[in-house]
């Protein structure tokens, strides 16, 4: 019985790993070529009618890349808030406090400052309650053209097994192009 159970567990683990590997990621740019990232090859701009339903006008991201159904997306919010690359280190704890105040019951996976090719980014990765589920939010903040950029990947609890590791790969690949 133990052998059968172990075989089932291993089979499920291999299937999940294969599903994540089966989603090829390709190099693309966003924000008119200012940001580079790896993204599933079938992702494209989120349809305007889905964008209108998903995001309130005042919170609408600058650009969203998504799967065909709009259920998995990477959003780019290039704000008007001025910030230099050197100020990201100062902005990081403020953003973390703001998220913790907004989602006091959030479960945190990580919160850290990272350096990539000499540029500072902060990474916030947490689970927060949503209307009828829980969502994993992976957010990356930096400066582009002297303004704050927040890149986010969100996935529901139901889609986490299929998309969680892919989302991490996407967010770990984000680079500012200068």
C-alpha positions as CSV (number, residue, x, y, z in Angstrom):
1,X,0.0,0.0,0.0
2,X,2.8,2.4,0.9
3,X,4.5,1.7,-2.5
4,X,1.3,2.4,-4.4
5,X,0.8,5.7,-2.4
6,X,4.4,6.7,-3.1
7,X,4.0,5.9,-6.8
8,X,0.9,8.1,-7.0
9,X,2.5,11.0,-5.2
10,X,5.6,10.8,-7.5
11,X,3.4,10.6,-10.6
12,X,1.5,13.7,-9.5
13,X,4.7,15.6,-8.8
14,X,6.1,14.6,-12.2
15,X,2.9,15.6,-13.9
16,X,2.9,19.0,-12.2
17,X,6.5,19.7,-13.1
18,X,5.8,18.6,-16.7
19,X,2.8,21.0,-16.9
20,X,5.0,23.9,-15.8
21,X,7.8,22.9,-18.3
22,X,5.1,22.5,-21.0
23,X,4.5,26.2,-20.9
24,X,7.3,27.7,-23.0
25,X,8.4,31.2,-22.1
26,X,9.7,33.6,-24.8
27,X,11.5,36.9,-24.5
28,X,9.3,39.9,-25.0
29,X,9.2,43.6,-24.2
30,X,6.6,45.8,-22.7
31,X,6.1,49.5,-22.1
32,X,7.3,50.4,-25.6
33,X,10.4,48.3,-25.2
34,X,11.4,49.7,-21.8
35,X,11.0,46.4,-20.0
36,X,12.1,42.9,-21.0
37,X,10.6,39.6,-19.6
38,X,10.0,36.0,-20.3
39,X,6.3,35.3,-20.9
40,X,4.2,32.5,-22.3
41,X,4.3,32.7,-26.1
42,X,0.5,32.7,-26.3
43,X,0.1,35.8,-24.1
44,X,-0.9,39.1,-25.7
45,X,-2.4,42.4,-24.7
46,X,-5.5,42.0,-22.5
47,X,-8.7,42.7,-24.5
48,X,-10.1,46.1,-23.7
49,X,-13.5,44.7,-22.7
50,X,-11.9,42.4,-20.2
51,X,-9.6,45.2,-18.9
52,X,-12.7,47.4,-18.3
53,X,-14.3,44.6,-16.2
54,X,-11.1,43.6,-14.3
55,X,-9.8,47.1,-13.4
56,X,-11.5,50.3,-12.3
57,X,-10.6,53.2,-14.5
58,X,-8.6,55.0,-11.8
59,X,-6.6,51.8,-11.1
60,X,-6.1,50.6,-14.6
61,X,-2.6,49.5,-15.4
62,X,-0.6,51.0,-18.3
63,X,-0.3,47.6,-20.0
64,X,-1.5,44.1,-19.4
65,X,-0.2,40.9,-21.0
66,X,-2.6,38.0,-20.6
67,X,-3.7,34.5,-21.7
68,X,-6.7,34.4,-24.2
69,X,-9.3,34.1,-21.4
70,X,-7.8,36.9,-19.3
71,X,-7.5,34.6,-16.3
72,X,-3.7,34.9,-16.0
73,X,-2.0,38.2,-16.6
74,X,1.0,40.3,-15.9
75,X,0.2,44.0,-15.3
76,X,2.5,46.9,-15.7
77,X,1.6,50.1,-13.8
78,X,3.9,52.8,-14.9
79,X,2.7,55.6,-12.6
80,X,3.3,59.3,-12.7
81,X,4.9,59.2,-9.3
82,X,8.5,60.4,-9.6
83,X,11.2,58.0,-8.3
84,X,14.8,57.6,-9.2
85,X,16.5,54.2,-9.3
86,X,18.4,55.1,-6.1
87,X,15.1,55.8,-4.3
88,X,13.8,52.2,-4.7
89,X,15.6,51.2,-1.5
90,X,13.7,53.9,0.4
91,X,10.4,53.1,-1.3
92,X,10.6,49.4,-0.6
93,X,9.7,49.4,3.2
94,X,7.0,52.0,2.6
95,X,5.4,49.8,-0.1
96,X,5.7,46.8,2.2
97,X,4.0,48.7,5.1
98,X,1.2,49.9,2.7
99,X,0.5,46.3,1.5
100,X,0.5,45.0,5.1
101,X,-1.9,47.7,6.1
102,X,-4.2,47.0,3.1
103,X,-4.1,43.2,3.7
104,X,-3.5,42.7,7.4
105,X,-4.4,38.9,7.1
106,X,-2.0,38.3,4.1
107,X,0.3,35.4,4.3
108,X,3.8,36.3,3.1
109,X,6.0,34.2,0.9
110,X,8.8,36.8,0.6
111,X,9.5,40.4,0.8
112,X,13.0,41.5,-0.3
113,X,15.1,44.0,-2.1
114,X,16.9,42.5,-5.1
115,X,19.6,43.7,-7.5
116,X,19.6,42.8,-11.1
117,X,22.3,44.1,-13.5
118,X,23.1,46.9,-11.1
119,X,19.5,48.0,-10.7
120,X,17.4,47.8,-7.5
121,X,14.0,46.2,-7.5
122,X,11.8,45.1,-4.6
123,X,9.8,41.9,-4.7
124,X,6.7,41.4,-2.6
125,X,5.1,37.9,-2.8
126,X,2.0,37.2,-0.6
127,X,-1.4,35.6,-0.4
128,X,-4.4,37.9,0.1
129,X,-8.1,37.3,0.5
130,X,-10.3,38.1,-2.6
131,X,-14.1,38.1,-3.1
132,X,-14.6,34.4,-3.3
133,X,-11.1,32.9,-3.1
134,X,-7.5,33.8,-2.2
135,X,-5.0,35.2,-4.6
136,X,-1.2,35.0,-4.8
137,X,0.3,38.4,-5.7
138,X,3.9,38.7,-6.9
139,X,4.8,42.4,-7.2
140,X,8.0,43.9,-8.5
141,X,8.8,47.6,-8.1
142,X,11.4,49.7,-9.7
143,X,12.1,53.0,-11.6
144,X,11.6,53.5,-15.3
145,X,12.2,56.9,-16.9
146,X,12.2,58.5,-13.5
147,X,8.8,57.2,-12.6
148,X,7.6,54.3,-10.4
149,X,6.8,51.0,-12.2
150,X,4.9,48.2,-10.5
151,X,4.8,44.9,-12.3
152,X,2.4,42.3,-10.9
153,X,1.4,38.7,-11.4
154,X,-1.7,37.4,-9.7
155,X,-3.1,33.9,-9.6
156,X,-6.1,32.4,-7.7
157,X,-5.7,29.6,-5.3
158,X,-7.4,27.3,-7.9
159,X,-4.8,28.0,-10.6
160,X,-1.7,28.2,-8.3
161,X,-0.5,24.6,-8.9
162,X,-0.5,25.2,-12.7
163,X,0.7,28.8,-12.7
164,X,2.6,29.6,-9.5
165,X,6.0,28.5,-10.6
166,X,5.5,30.0,-14.1
167,X,4.6,33.3,-12.4
168,X,7.8,33.2,-10.4
169,X,9.8,32.6,-13.5
170,X,8.1,35.5,-15.3
171,X,8.7,37.9,-12.4
172,X,12.3,36.8,-11.9
173,X,13.0,37.6,-15.6
174,X,11.8,41.2,-15.6
175,X,14.5,43.7,-16.5
176,X,14.5,47.4,-17.3
177,X,16.1,48.2,-20.7
178,X,18.0,51.4,-20.9
